[in-house]
Amino acid sequence: MSDDRRYDTVFWDIGGVIVELASVREGYAAFVAELADEHQLDAQSALDDWKSALGEHFRGREGTEYRTASEGYRKATAALFDGDPPEGWRATFDRCTAATLRAEDGAIETIETLSDAGIEQAIVSDIDTHEAENMLDSFGIRECFAHVTTSEAVGHTKPDERMFQDALDATQADPERTVMVGDRHSHDVAGASALGIAAAGYGEEGWGPEADHELETLRELLAVVGVSD
């Protein structure tokens, strides 16, 4: 370990940090468009109804209680058909969303550089476990992470301290030598800071009083950690 390294461990959020959120929304739209074409639905109305039902699913949770995205997708799709979703819908969903998935600019290169430098990395994300694993696998970076903490596994969303504590326990990381990278101040940054974990806010929505570092690009994280590009 280099003496000039500030951190030994990096915790990553997925959505909006590793995965470009616009690409996820494009996948949703492609999925609904394919269903609409197959079942003679109006594509725009179907997409509006699908997104509304998905949002209602997540808004129905209490506090930091987690509701799985998988169940939300099922409910949203069923809402288009006044009952159960059509046979094979999940395979269509997985294919459409995988086809549009893109990484945030610099995410893959930064993760791989940190891994090559011996920096321990873990995921702390409000996501279903299967979805998280698939996303990391699709980018070829799953082996860069020592542990994946998901809200599905923990049962709660950030900023609940159980999310961060799960990752700390699994990696045996020292909070004072760990930095969390997230794009939402109230969830990622404030949540990590409450447990003594340093926080790097990525993008303006991640910046704020608890942020120890403010990143405009993910490549800036290398200098924050103390790793040469």
Secondary structure, DSSP 8 states (H G I E B T S, - for coil): --TT-S-SEEEE--BTTTB-HHHHHHHHHHHHHHHHHHHT--HHHHHHHHHHHHHHHHHTS-TTB---HHHHHHHHHHHTTTSS--TTHHHHHHHHHHHH--B-TTHHHHHHHHHHTT-EEEEEESS-HHHHHHHHHHTT-GGG-SEEEEHHHHSB-TTSHHHHHHHHHHHT--GGGEEEEES-IIIIIHHHHHTT-EEEEESGGG-STT-SEEESSTTHHHHHHT---
